[in-house]
Amino acid sequence: MSLPANLVTIVILSRDKCGITKGTSLHLISMATADLLVIVFNIILTTLAFKYFPDSFLFYTAVCRTNIAMGSAATDCSVWLTIAFTIDRFVAICCHNLKARYCSARTAASVVTIVWSVSILRNIPFYYKYQSLGTWGGVPWGCGIRPEFFILPGWVAFFWLHQLLNPLIPYLLILLFNARTVRHIVLANRARRGLRSPSNRDQRGDAEMVNRWKSIILLFVVSGSFILLWMPKVSVFLLLEITNNHFYPSYDHPVMIADISGSVLVYLSSCTNTALYALTQSKFREELKRALKYPFTLLRECIPTSK
């Protein structure tokens, strides 16, 4: 379901009828695109292909290595675009002096371009991490990790750099920026209630307060979903490194079950944003209902026509 969900999200947000700024819309569209590519490369072209099409061209060594590298790059993009969105909302809510300059469509486009470019370049070594398992009809076949990956200092440094940049540092950054945002909101609300007259302290009647809460709900559901769904994977990684035990006798071992479950939840994080937008954004929900009721009309509206 993540393929149609992300495609519908991209189409709906591209129409600019959800009541959000163009900068925010660009961040969300890029996140949906990255999530879509995560499913394509990591699930469809790798996991499902291995199960249902084990003899297809997808397991030529060159194709297999490309899919793995692109899957890793897409995952990096998804993670760091979530960070970029979190920072954008943090600036919009907490840094009013920077809001006009930073929270713009031009800045969002620059940030998205940088994230995509760096993620692709940083994951090029994954292409060379794997080697063929043999030949079939004179063509290199299959992908296996090179033995030197575990012993050469350059590969070991690459492994740790990769783990730091995804998911450890992003996870800490999201926790930090959300904590700062919550602190700012609590202090601002307390100060605002103190300035208002006792006869008009009903928060329901404060339009500015209501608009402020609406603007941060989207931030909290997106980043909160990321924190919850990535937590098992991050916890298992820290456990493996602290205990220095990376090998377990079977898939029935609790740590292996937790690791595999964590991977499932990580991929699930690429499928949940559409539901989160629908639950929290009324205008997106209206556009989603319209898209489900009149899909061909929506697609026709998205196709530019020449006059």
Secondary structure, DSSP 4 states (H G I P E B T S, - for coil): -HHHHHHHHHHHHHTT-SS--HHHHHHHHHHHHHHHHHIIIIIIIIIIHHHH-TTSGGGBHHHHHHHHHHHHHHHHHHHHHHHHHHHHHHHHHH-HHHHHHHSSHHHHHHHHHHHHHHHHHHTTHHHHHEE-SEEETTEEE--EE-GGGGTSHHHHHHHHHHHIIIIIHHHHHHHHHHHHHHHHHHHHHHHHHHHS-GGG--GGG-HHHHHHHHHHHHHHHHHHHHHHHHHHHHHHHHHHHHHT----S-TTSHHHHHHHHHHHHHHHTTTSHHHHHHHH-HHHHHHHHHHHHSHHHHHHHHS----
